[in-house]
C-alpha cells in the first residue's frame, strides 16, 4: 500500500533568482530533493511523523504563498511541475480581490439606499396623514385652483351629470367648455344654455365608441378651440342585465364607451398636457368599479378597468420627471338619480342627488383630489372588503341591499342612437 502524497509549498525569493530561468532551476532542484525524500525508506518514517503532527491533512489541499512578489502554487510531491505566477497573473488576482470588495461595498450601499427610502416613505406617510387631518377643517373652496379661461372637454355632456358639470365649470368658474355627446339635441341644449348664461362653450357630436370619431373630433378641437387643459371622461352606458342574458354586442358597446374610449381621448390630449407640463384627467367611474354588483357584470368590469387606467396613468406620469403638475382624478359615486339607473332600489345606502354629486366632483377636480368616493362613509366599507373574507363581504352587501339594487332596473328611456357622420360641430 503506497503512502499518500502531501502538498508541498515552495517559495522562490526574487533576490535569489536573477531571472525566471534561475527560478525554474531552483524549482527543479527543489522537486528533485522532494523525490529523494519521497523514497520508500524515507517516506515511511516521514509519513508516520506527518500523520502524528497533521492528522487532519487532506490529499487535495492546495495553497498559494506570496513572498517578495513571487507566488508558487503548492503541488503534490509527485507532480514534477510547479506553477510560476508572473506579473499578469498577479494583476488578475488583485483585480479579482478588488472586484470582490467593491461588490460588497455596492451591496451595502444599495441596502442602505433602500433603507433610507423606506424611512423617507414612512416620514411622508406621517406628513400626508397630518396634512389630510388639517385639511378636513379647511373649507375646500379656499383651496380651489383657478380654471378660468381653461379649456375643459367633457364627454357625455348632453345630459345628466355631464351637462351639470359643464354648466357649473363654465358659469361658476369661468372655464371654456367643449361638449362631446352622441346626442346632438342634448349637446346643443347644453351649449346653448351656457352661452345664454354668459359662458363660453362649443359642442361636437362624437361617437366615443369609435376611435376614428374621437381622433377626428380631437383634431378639430385642437385647431378650433385650442389646448385641452382638463379632460373629463364622463360618457357611459349600462345594460343592466344578467351576464348570460346580455347580448355580445351590448357587452362590447359597454366596454367601448365606458373604458376603451378613455384610452383614445387620453392619447389624443395627453401629449399637449405633457408639452406644457400641466393638465388634468378626470375619470367618472363608479363604486361598481370597486364592488361587484349583481346584474352589472359588464358595467362593473368596465368601471374596474377605468379606475385601473386612471391610477396607472398617474403612476406613469409620476415616474417621469417634469409631469408632477399633470393630475388625475377618479370619481366613484354610488347610484345617481339622473335617469340612467331608473328603477334601481337601494335599501340602506341612499341614492345620490345629482346636485350633491356634481358639487363634490367639481370640488374634487378643483382641489386635485385623486379619488372621490360618494357617499364618503363608504370608505370604511371598502377597507373592510379588502380585509375580510369574500363571503363576509357578500353578506354585508346583501344586508345593505346592494346585491338586489338592480332587480327593478329600467334605465333611461329613449336612449339616443349613433349619428352618422360623427365629429360634426354643434353649437357655439
C-alpha positions in Angstrom: 0.0 0.0 0.0 1.6 3.3 -1.1 1.7 6.3 1.2 -0.3 9.3 0.1 1.4 12.3 -1.4 1.2 15.6 0.6 1.2 19.0 -1.0 4.5 20.9 -0.5 4.7 24.6 -0.9 7.9 26.2 -2.3 8.8 29.8 -2.1 11.0 31.3 -4.7 12.7 34.5 -3.4 13.2 37.1 -6.2 16.5 38.2 -4.6 18.0 34.7 -5.1 17.0 34.4 -8.8 18.4 36.7 -11.4 15.8 35.7 -13.9 13.0 33.3 -14.5 15.4 30.6 -15.8 17.2 30.7 -12.4 13.9 30.4 -10.7 13.0 27.4 -12.8 16.3 25.8 -12.0 15.7 26.3 -8.3 12.3 24.8 -8.6 13.8 21.7 -10.4 16.3 21.3 -7.5 13.5 21.5 -5.0 11.5 18.9 -6.9 14.5 16.6 -7.1 15.0 16.9 -3.4 11.4 16.1 -2.8 11.6 13.0 -4.9 14.6 11.8 -2.8 12.7 12.5 0.3 9.8 10.6 -1.1 11.8 7.3 -1.5 10.3 4.2 0.2 12.8 4.2 3.2 12.4 7.9 4.0 8.8 8.1 3.0 7.7 5.6 5.6 9.2 7.4 8.6 8.3 10.8 7.2 4.7 9.7 6.7 4.4 8.4 10.3 5.8 11.7 11.7 3.4 13.7 9.5 0.5 11.6 10.5 1.1 12.4 14.1 1.6 16.1 13.5 -1.0 16.6 10.8 -3.8 14.1 11.3 -6.4 16.2 9.5 -4.5 16.9 6.3 -6.3 16.4 3.1 -4.7 15.0 -0.1 -6.3 17.6 -2.3 -5.2 20.7 -0.3 -3.5 23.4 -2.4 -2.2 26.7 -1.2 -0.9 29.9 -2.6 2.0 31.6 -0.8 3.2 35.1 -1.6 6.9 36.0 -0.9 8.7 39.0 -2.4 6.0 39.4 -5.1 6.6 35.9 -6.4 3.9 33.2 -5.9 4.3 29.4 -6.4 1.2 27.3 -6.1 1.5 24.2 -3.9 1.8 21.0 -5.8 1.8 17.3 -4.8 5.3 15.9 -4.4 4.6 13.5 -7.2 4.0 16.4 -9.6 7.3 17.4 -11.3 5.9 20.8 -12.4 5.5 23.8 -10.2 3.3 26.8 -11.3 5.0 30.2 -11.6 2.7 33.2 -11.4 4.0 36.1 -13.3 3.0 39.8 -13.3 -0.1 39.3 -15.4 -1.4 36.6 -13.1 -0.8 38.7 -10.1 -2.7 41.6 -11.6 -5.6 39.3 -12.2 -5.6 38.1 -8.6 -5.5 41.7 -7.4 -8.3 42.7 -9.8 -10.5 39.8 -8.5 -9.8 40.9 -4.9 -10.8 44.5 -5.7 -14.0 43.3 -7.5 -15.0 41.2 -4.5 -14.6 44.1 -2.1 -16.3 46.6 -4.4 -19.2 44.2 -4.8 -19.6 44.0 -1.1 -19.5 47.8 -0.9 -22.1 48.1 -3.7 -24.5 45.7 -2.0 -24.1 47.5 1.3 -24.7 50.8 -0.4 -27.8 49.5 -2.2 -29.2 48.1 1.1 -28.6 51.5 2.8 -30.3 53.4 0.0 -33.3 51.1 0.2 -33.5 51.5 4.0 -33.3 55.3 3.6 -36.1 55.2 1.0 -38.3 53.3 3.4 -37.6 55.7 6.2 -38.4 58.6 3.9 -41.7 56.9 2.8 -42.7 56.4 6.4 -42.0 60.1 7.2 -44.0 61.1 4.1 -46.8 58.9 5.3 -46.9 60.7 8.6 -46.8 64.0 6.8 -49.6 63.0 4.4 -51.9 61.9 7.2 -51.2 65.1 9.2 -52.0 67.3 6.2 -55.2 65.3 5.5 -56.4 65.8 9.0 -55.7 69.5 8.9 -57.4 70.0 5.5 -60.6 68.4 6.8 -61.1 71.6 8.9 -60.4 74.0 6.0 -63.3 74.5 3.5 -62.4 73.3 0.1 -63.4 76.5 -1.6 -60.4 78.2 -0.1 -58.2 75.6 -1.9 -59.7 75.8 -5.4 -57.3 76.2 -8.3 -58.1 78.8 -11.0 -59.6 77.3 -14.2 -60.9 80.5 -15.7 -60.2 80.6 -19.4 -59.0 77.0 -19.4 -60.5 74.5 -22.0 -62.4 71.8 -20.3 -63.6 68.9 -22.5 -66.5 66.7 -21.2 -67.7 63.6 -22.9 -71.4 62.8 -22.4 -72.2 66.5 -21.8 -75.6 66.3 -23.4 -77.4 65.1 -20.2 -77.1 64.0 -16.6 -74.1 65.0 -14.5 -72.1 65.7 -17.7 -74.4 68.6 -18.5 -74.4 69.8 -15.0 -70.6 69.8 -14.7 -70.3 71.7 -17.9 -72.6 74.4 -16.7 -71.1 74.7 -13.3 -67.5 74.9 -14.5 -68.4 77.4 -17.2 -70.7 79.7 -15.3 -69.2 79.4 -11.7 -65.6 79.1 -12.6 -65.1 80.7 -16.0 -63.9 77.6 -17.9 -64.3 77.2 -21.7 -66.4 74.1 -22.3 -66.0 71.7 -25.1 -69.1 69.4 -25.0 -69.0 66.0 -26.6 -72.0 63.8 -27.0 -73.6 61.4 -29.5 -77.0 63.0 -28.7 -76.9 66.1 -30.9 -80.1 67.6 -29.4 -79.0 67.2 -25.8 -75.5 68.5 -26.6 -76.9 71.6 -28.4 -79.1 72.4 -25.4 -76.1 72.2 -23.1 -74.0 74.6 -25.2 -77.0 76.9 -25.8 -77.8 77.2 -22.0 -74.1 78.0 -21.2 -73.9 80.7 -23.9 -77.2 82.3 -23.0 -76.0 82.5 -19.4 -72.8 84.3 -20.4 -70.4 81.4 -20.6 -68.3 80.0 -23.4 -68.9 76.6 -24.9 -68.5 74.6 -28.1 -70.2 71.4 -29.0 -69.3 68.4 -31.2 -71.3 65.3 -32.0 -69.0 62.4 -31.3 -69.5 58.7 -31.0 -66.9 57.8 -28.3 -67.3 54.1 -29.1 -65.5 54.9 -32.4 -61.7 55.5 -32.2 -61.8 57.3 -35.6 -64.6 59.6 -34.4 -62.6 60.5 -31.3 -59.4 61.3 -33.1 -61.2 63.3 -35.8 -63.0 65.4 -33.2 -59.8 65.8 -31.2 -58.0 67.3 -34.2 -60.9 69.7 -34.7 -60.9 70.8 -31.1 -57.1 71.5 -31.1 -57.5 73.5 -34.3 -60.7 75.4 -33.5 -60.6 75.8 -29.7 -57.1 75.2 -28.5 -55.2 73.0 -26.0 -57.4 71.0 -23.6 -56.3 71.6 -20.0 -58.9 69.4 -18.3 -60.3 66.2 -19.8 -63.4 64.7 -18.2 -64.2 61.2 -19.4 -67.8 61.1 -18.3 -69.7 59.2 -21.1 -71.1 55.9 -20.0 -73.8 53.3 -20.7 -75.4 50.4 -18.8 -77.3 47.3 -19.9 -78.5 46.2 -16.5 -79.0 42.5 -17.4 -77.8 39.2 -16.1 -74.5 38.3 -17.6 -75.7 35.3 -19.7 -78.7 37.4 -20.9 -76.6 40.2 -22.1 -76.0 40.1 -25.9 -72.4 40.2 -27.1 -72.8 43.5 -28.9 -74.0 45.2 -25.7 -71.0 43.9 -23.8 -68.7 45.2 -26.5 -70.5 48.5 -26.6 -70.3 48.9 -22.8 -66.6 48.3 -22.8 -66.0 50.6 -25.8 -67.9 53.6 -24.3 -67.1 53.2 -20.6 -63.3 52.4 -20.8 -61.8 51.9 -24.2 -62.9 55.4 -25.3 -60.8 56.7 -22.4 -57.7 55.3 -23.9 -58.3 57.2 -27.2 -59.2 60.5 -25.5 -56.2 60.4 -23.2 -53.9 59.5 -26.1 -55.4 62.4 -28.1 -54.9 65.1 -25.4 -52.2 63.9 -23.0 -49.3 64.9 -25.3 -50.5 68.5 -25.2 -50.6 68.4 -21.4 -47.1 66.9 -21.3 -45.7 69.6 -23.7 -46.9 72.3 -21.3 -46.3 70.3 -18.1 -49.8 71.0 -16.8 -53.2 69.3 -17.2 -55.9 67.2 -15.5 -57.5 63.9 -16.5 -60.8 63.1 -14.7 -62.5 59.7 -14.9 -66.1 59.4 -13.9 -66.2 55.8 -12.7 -68.4 54.2 -10.1 -68.5 52.4 -6.8 -69.4 49.5 -9.1 -65.7 49.7 -10.1 -64.8 48.9 -6.5 -67.5 46.3 -5.6 -69.0 43.7 -7.9 -72.8 44.0 -8.3 -75.5 41.6 -9.4 -76.8 42.3 -13.0 -73.9 44.8 -13.6 -71.2 42.4 -14.7 -70.2 44.2 -17.9 -70.7 47.6 -16.3 -68.6 46.7 -13.2 -65.8 45.2 -15.4 -65.7 48.4 -17.5 -65.5 50.7 -14.4 -62.8 48.5 -12.7 -60.8 48.9 -15.9 -61.4 52.7 -16.0 -60.1 53.0 -12.4 -57.1 51.0 -13.2 -56.4 53.1 -16.2 -56.5 56.3 -14.2 -54.3 55.1 -11.5 -51.8 53.6 -13.9 -51.6 56.9 -15.9 -51.0 58.8 -12.7 -48.1 56.5 -11.6 -46.6 56.5 -15.1 -46.5 60.3 -15.1 -45.0 60.5 -11.6 -42.3 58.0 -12.6 -41.0 60.6 -15.2 -39.7 64.0 -14.3 -41.5 67.2 -15.3 -45.0 65.9 -15.1 -45.9 66.4 -11.4 -48.4 69.1 -12.4 -50.5 66.8 -14.5 -53.2 65.4 -12.2 -55.7 62.6 -12.3 -59.0 62.3 -10.5 -61.1 59.1 -10.4 -64.7 59.6 -9.2 -66.5 56.6 -7.7 -70.1 57.6 -6.9 -72.9 55.4 -5.8 -76.1 55.4 -7.9 -77.0 58.9 -9.0 -80.6 59.8 -9.7 -80.1 61.1 -13.3 -82.4 58.7 -15.2 -79.5 56.4 -16.2 -80.4 54.0 -13.4 -84.2 54.4 -13.3 -85.9 51.6 -11.4 -82.9 51.0 -9.0 -83.9 50.5 -5.4 -81.4 50.9 -2.6 -82.4 49.6 0.9 -79.9 51.5 3.2 -77.3 53.4 1.1 -79.0 56.5 -0.3 -79.2 57.2 -4.0 -77.3 60.4 -4.6 -78.9 63.6 -5.7 -77.3 65.0 -8.9 -76.6 68.4 -7.5 -74.7 67.0 -4.5 -72.8 64.6 -6.7 -71.7 67.4 -9.1 -70.7 69.7 -6.3 -68.4 67.0 -4.8 -67.0 66.2 -8.2 -66.2 69.8 -9.2 -64.7 70.4 -5.7 -62.5 67.4 -6.1 -61.3 68.5 -9.5 -60.5 72.0 -8.3 -58.5 70.6 -5.4 -56.7 68.0 -7.4 -58.2 65.1 -5.4 -57.0 61.8 -6.7 -60.0 59.7 -5.7 -63.6 60.7 -4.8 -65.9 58.1 -3.3 -69.5 59.1 -2.7 -71.0 58.9 -0.2 -67.9 59.3 1.9 -68.9 56.8 4.6 -68.4 54.0 2.0 -64.6 54.4 2.5 -64.6 52.1 5.7 -66.8 49.6 3.9 -64.3 49.4 1.0 -61.4 48.9 3.5 -63.4 46.1 5.1 -63.9 44.5 1.7 -60.2 44.3 1.2 -59.5 42.9 4.7 -62.4 40.4 5.2 -63.1 37.1 3.5 -65.2 37.3 0.4 -68.2 35.6 1.9 -68.3 38.1 4.7 -68.3 41.0 2.2 -71.1 39.4 0.3 -73.2 39.0 3.4 -72.6 42.7 4.3 -73.5 43.8 0.8 -76.7 41.7 0.9 -77.6 43.2 4.3 -77.1 46.7 2.9 -79.3 45.8 -0.1 -76.5 46.3 -2.6 -76.9 42.9 -4.1 -80.5 43.5 -5.0 -80.4 47.0 -6.2 -80.7 46.2 -9.9 -83.7 43.9 -9.6 -86.2 46.6 -10.7 -83.8 48.3 -13.2 -85.4 50.0 -16.2 -82.8 52.5 -17.4 -83.1 55.7 -19.3 -86.0 55.6 -21.8 -85.3 56.8 -25.4 -81.5 56.5 -25.4 -80.0 58.1 -28.5 -78.7 56.1 -31.4 -75.4 56.8 -33.1 -75.5 59.7 -35.6 -73.9 59.1 -38.9 -71.1 61.5 -39.8 -69.8 61.8 -36.3 -67.4 64.5 -35.1 -69.8 67.2 -36.6 -69.6 70.6 -35.0 -72.6 71.5 -32.9 -73.5 74.9 -31.5 -71.1 77.6 -30.3 
